[in-house]
């Protein structure tokens, strides 16, 4: 396996790194202070990304996207991981699930998402259905040529800035070896649809300015033309197009960890105690050695899983391992960086306490660490009949 970067990949890494440092870093402190991204800043980031020709890099070339393979896209996401999540969301990466759009849906949703005219958000989680997706209670009842939807979704990331939401909703039940489970259908729901409300969610200590929202459906009527894929075929759509989202989490964790490490190693070289840089003391130097080893290991796991996808392999276990290890690595690295800085590491004059807080959610969203371990263990045991 050769991960020597091609000229194109080096260009992607260098371009995104420079953009992040010049166009996002300067706004991070303000976003932390305000708890939101001023509209003009978000619009300016999106405009500059479009001008750069890097909007929708994950979408197929045939629809006007960048057409990046999984490995190159992971490298891009790794660089975006260095920046505030609230700001990097405006580097438009529409959900790949929109490639399932057909007919008029392509002109109404897919193409505007690729060009940057519209932004999407993805909604699955409910108050009583997180990891248990098939336990969702938000229900769409067939009524003639329409569906009438009632229920609630929560923890819906950046729905406050989305023009439409890709929502997975129960549309029936079926018998399974584990009892009755919900059938799921995917819908495209526009902001402003009667009976559909997007309201502020909970205040999170992680990723301030990157808001989670609550979606309320109250007799919301959706025509069948809003179904993405087939009725009751939500899992087919999910499995085909959302397969690699955990690679994004892993890659961004690696990028953020490298930024934290850069700060820690520079401080260890500059800060002097007892007449020498603190990095020369084993108590600090060994921390740095462990940190970079873990970062590199997470990086290789992530790139290997993306490479496996590009080669058409079943990479489910590798992706789960990458997401699990990278998210837990980030927690350890940010904690050790604060330890190296001492008391100053916890002060908001430095970004370390923010990275520390932000790291916590990575072990929860896009599948908890426990779910990743379940996926890994299942893939090991099923071939043996267990």
N, C-alpha and C positions, 0 to 999 in steps of 0.2 A: 504494500500500500504506500503510494507516494503522495505526500501532501506538499511537495514543492509547488509554490503558487505560480500560476501562469501569469503572463503579462497583464491579461484582463483582470485577473483576481487581485493582483497587486494594485492596479488602478482603482478597483472598487474599494479596497481597504484604505488606500491613501486618501481617496476623494471623500469617503464617508468620515474618516478620522478628522480630516481638516475641517469639514463642515460642522461636525459635532463640536469641535473645540472653538471655532470662531462664531458659529451661529446659535449654539445652544448653551454652552457653559456660561456665557455672560448673563443669561436670563435666569439661571437656576436659583440664585438667592432670592430674587423677586418672587418667583413662583412659590418658594417655600414660605415667604412672608405673607403673600396674599392667599395662598391655598388654592390658587387657580391660575390658569394661563390667560393673560389679557388677550382679547380677541384679535387685536392687531398683530400681536407677536405670533400667535398660531397661524394666522393668515399669511404673514410674511415668510415664515418657515416653509409652509406649503408652496407658496409662489416660487421661492428660490429653488426648492427641490424639483419642481416642474421645469423650471428654466434650465436646471442642471441636467435634465433628462433622466432623472433617477426615480420618478414617481412610479408606483406600482411595479417595482422590480421583480416581484414574485409571480406576476401574471404572465400568461403565455404571450409570445410575440404576435401570434395571429390575431389577438384582440388589442394590440397596441402596448402591451406590457414589456417589461425588461427581459422576460424569458430566462431569468437566471436559474441554473440548476440548484439542487438542494445544498450542495457544498458551498457554492459561491454566495448563495443567499444567507447561509449560516455565518459566513465571514462578514457579510454586511450587518446582520443582526448583532454580531459580536461587537462591532464598533458602535452601533446605536446603543448598546447596553451601557456604554460609558456615560451616557447622558441621562438627564431626568426623564423618566417615563412620560411625564405630563407633556414634555416638549417633543420627545421622539415620536409620539403618536401622530404628529402632523407630517412626519415623513410617511406619506401614504403607502400602506401595504394592505390593500383590500383583502378580505378573506377569500382564499382560493375556492371556497364553496360556491362562489358566484359563477364559476365556470360551469356550474350545472344549470345556469339560466338557459331558457329556451324561448324562441319566438320573440314576442314583444318585451319579455323580461330582459333580454340582452340590451335593448335600447334604453329601457327605463332604469335598469339597475347596474348591469355589468359594465357597459361602456362608460357611463358617468363616473363610476367608481374608479375605473382605470385612468380616466383623464383628470380626475381630481375635482370634478364638479360636485360629486356627492361622496359622503363618507358613511361607511357601514359600521354596525356593531353586532356582536353575536350574543344571543341569549339562550341559556339552557337552565342555569341554576335557579332553584326555588327555595323558599324558607324551609321546606321539608323534603327537598330532593336536591342533594348536592352530588356526591359521587354516585348515588343511586338514581341515575337518569330516568330509568323506567318506572320510578316511583313518583314521577311528577304529577301534580294535581291540576295545573293549568290545563283546561280542556277546551277543545274546539268541537262543537256539535254541528253535524251536517244539517243544513236547513235549505232544501232546494239546491240551487246552484252556489250557495254560499256556505260559510262556516260561521258560527257564532261563538266567540271566544270569551271565557271568563276565567279569572285567576290572576296570579301574581308571579313575577320573576324578580329576583334580586341579585345583588353583586354583579350587575351588568356594566362592565368596564366601558368607559368613554361614550356611553349612550347619550350623554348630555351634549356632545358635539356631533352626533350622528344624524344623518338625514333619513336613514331607514335602518331597521333592525332585522337581522336574520334570526327568527325565533323558532325554537323546537317546542312543539305543543302536542299533548296527548290527544289522540283522535279515536281511541278505541281500546279494547283489551283482548288478550289472547292467553291461552293456556301454555305454560312452559313447565319444564321439569321442576322449577322452583315456585310454582303457583301462578296465579294470574298476574300478568304484567301488562303495562300500557304499550299500545302501539303509538308510534311517534311520527308526526309529520312536520316538515320544515315549511315555514311561511316567511314571506317578505312583507314587512309591515312598515308603512310610511309614517314618519312623524306627522302628527295632526290628523290621523285617521280617527273618526268619531268612535268613542268608547276606548281609545288607547291613550294612556297617559304615562309620561316619563317624569318621574319626580326624584328629588335628591335622595341619595341613599345614606349610608352610615359614614361617619367621619373615621377614616382609617389613619393609623400612624405611619403606614407604608405608602410611599409614592403620593405625597401631598400634591394636589393639583391635578392628579389623574383620578377622576372621580368614578366611583361605582354608583349606579343608579337603580331605582326600583321601577319596574314596568307594571302598570295596572291595566287589566282588561275587564271592562264592564259592558257585557253584551256588545262586544266589538265585532262588527260584521265584516268578514273578509271574503271576497269572491274566490272561486277556485283558481283563477288566473294568478293568485298570489302564492299558490303552492309551489315550492321549489323542489323539483324531483317528482316522485310519485306520492299519492295519498297513502299514508301508513308506511312510507318508505324512507322515513327520516334517518334511520340507522344506516341505510345504504348510502345516502348522501354524506352522512357524517363519516363513515368509514372510508369512503373514497377520497374525500377532500380535506378532512381535518386530521389526517393521519400524522402529519409532521409538525403540528403546532408546538409539541413539547420540545422539539429541537430549538425553536425560537427562544423558549424560556431558558434552556440550557446555555445557548449561545450568549444571550444577554447577561446571564449570571457570570459567565467567563469574562466578558468585556468589563463588567462593573468590578469584578475582583481584580483585574489587571490595573484598573485605575486606582483602586484602593492600595494595591501593592506598590505601585509607583510612588504614591504619597508616603507610604511607610518606609520604603527603602531609602528614599531621599532624606527623610527625617532621621533615620538611623545613622546616616552618613554625616548629617549636619549637626545634630544635637550632641553636645559633649558633656560628659560627666567624669569626674575623677581624671581629668586631663586627656581624655580620648573619646572618639565617637562611640556612642552607645552600641552601634552595630558590632563593635569588636568584642563586646561581652557575649559569652555563649548564650546567656539568657535571652538576648535579643537576636543575635546572629542565627541561632538555631530556629527561632520562630520564622525568620525570613526564609531559611532553607525549606522548612516544612510548607510554608505558604506557597512558594513558587512551584514546589513539587506537586502540590494538590491542584494548583491552577493549571499547570501543564497537563496533568492527568485528565482533568475535566475537559480541557480543550480538545485533547486527542479523542476522548470518548465521544464528544459532540461531533467533531468532524468525521469520525469513523461512521457514526450512525447516518449522517447526511450522505456520505460517500456510498454507503450500502444501499440507500434509497435510490441514488442515481444509477446504481448498477442493477436495479430491479430486484433486489433481495428483500425478503421479509425481515424488516429491521425493528419490529415492535419491541423486542426485548432490549436491543441496543439503545433505542430511543428512550425507553423507560430508565435504563441504567444511566444514560447521560443526564436526563432531567433530574433524577434522584441525586446523583453524585454532585452535579454542578450546583444545585440549589443548596445542598447541605454544605458543600465546600465554601460557598459564598458567606454563609453564616459564620463559619470558623475563621475565615480570612478577615472579615470585617471586625470580628471580636478581637482577634490578635492585633490588628492594626491599632485599635483603640488602646490596647494594653501597652503597645510600644510608645504611643504618644502620652500615655498616662492621663492625668486629669484633663488636659487640654483636649483630648480626643472626644470627650463628652460635651464639649462646649459648642454652641451652634455657630461660633465664629469660623469653625472648620466644617467641611462637609462630611466628616467621618460618622458623626452621630446620625446623619441622614442616611448614609449608606447602611449603617447598622440596622436602622428601623426598616428601611426599604427591603432589606434582605429577608425579613421574616415571612413575608407573604409568598415568596417564591416556593416554599415548601408546601404551600396550600393550593394555590390556583393551578389550573390546567392539570389537575390530578395530584392529590396529596402524595407525600412521600410514602405513606402506607399503601396507597393504590399502586404506585410504581413498583413497590416491593411485591405486591400481589401479582402484578403482570409478569414480573421477572420469575417469581416462583412458579407460577402457572405454566410458563413457557418451558421451564425445566422439567416439570413433573408430568405434563400431559403426554409427551412422547413415550413415557414409561407406563402409561395407563393409570396414573394416580390423579 
